[in-house]
Amino acid sequence: MKWLEVAKRWAKAIKRDVIALWIAARDPRTPISAKLVAGAVAAYALSPIDLIPDFIPVLGYFDDLLIVPIGILWAVRLIPATLMSEFRTTASNRTTRIVSRSGLVAVVLIWLTFGAFLTFWIWHKAAD
């Protein structure tokens, strides 16, 4: 069961880093490029809905297992190490839950756009 303990630690570290990135995106000392990446990753990870819903086999967990960790790695590389250490400490001490409404809006807009294009395509094919 050692792999289960490793997985739990990894999940806690990701959760902490997402909150740290949320903090970094709002800190004036964070470089602009890092703010953009950190904000996007945190908004997506904290969004109450996924770009690819989890009930879709295999692809549903793709974003949770690959996209979010890769985004975190990218953002962490853009943030100075001393700042990131400070943000991680602050995130570890935070007790309130963060929810990203901007992430929710972004994901909903992507799905609505996809739905509109799909509807247009079906309408166009049916007319032929």
N, C-alpha and C positions, 0 to 999 in steps of 0.2 A: 504493500500500500504506500510505498514511498512516493510513487508517481502522483498519488492523490494529494499528498502534502505539497509537492512541488507545484502542482496545478493550482492549489489554493493560494500559495504565496504569489504565483505569477498573476492570478486574477486580482489579488489585493494590490499588487504593484501597479497593474494597469489602471485600476480604479483610482488609486492615489495619483497617478500621473495624469489622468484625464482631468481631475480636479485641479492639479497643479498647472496644467495647460490653460484651464479656464481662468485661473488667477493670473497667469503670465500674459494672457491676451488683454487683460485690463490694466496691467502695470506699465507705467510710463517709461520704465527703464528697459523694457523689452524692445528689441529692434523691430521695425515695422514688418519685415518679411516673416519674422518669427511670430509676431502677433497674428498675422493673417492665417498662417498655417495652424498655429495653436488654437485660434478661435474656431476655425473650420473643423478641426479634429474634435475639439471639445464639444462644439455644438452638435455635431453628428453623433458622437458617442453618448451624449446626454439626452438626445432627442428621444421622446417616448415611442416613436415608431422608427422602423428600419427602412432603408432604401430597398433592400431585398427582404421581404417578410420571412421570419424564421420557419414558417410552416412549409416553405418550398424546400424539397429535399436537396441536400448538399449545398446549393447556392444560398439557402437561408442563413447559414452560419458563416458563409464566406466573409461577409463584412466584419462580423464579430471576431473571427479568428485571424484574418489577414489584413484587411483594410485599416482597421483601427490601430492595431499594433504597429504597422508600417508608418501610419500617419504620426503616431506618437514618437517613433524613432526619428522621423524626419524633423518634427518640431523641436525635439530635445537637442538635436544637433545644431539647430539655429539659435538656441538660447544659450547665453554664456553659462558655464558650469556653476559659478557661484550663485547666480540668480536662480537657476533650476533647483539647486540644493535648498535654497531658501523657500521656493515655491512648494517643493515637496514636503518640507517641514510644516509649512502653513497648511497644506492639504491634509497631512496626517492628523493635525490638531483640529481640523474642521469637523463639526458634528452635524451641521444642517445639510440637508439634501439639496443638491443643485439640479434644476430641471431647465433644459434649454428650449425656450419657446421659438427662438430663431431657427434652431435645428428642426423643430417640428414644422415650421412654415416652409423651410427649404425642401424638406422631404415631401411634404404635401404638394408643393408646386411642381416638383419633378414628376410625381405620380400623375398629377392633373395634366401636365404637358404630354406625358407618355400616353395617357388615356385619350387626349384630344387627337394626337397623331394617329393612334390606333383606330379611333372612330372615323377619322377622315379617310384613312387607308381602306377600311372596310366599306365605307360609303362609296368611295371611288371604285373599288373592285366590284361592288354590287351593281353599280350603274353601267358597267361595261357589258 
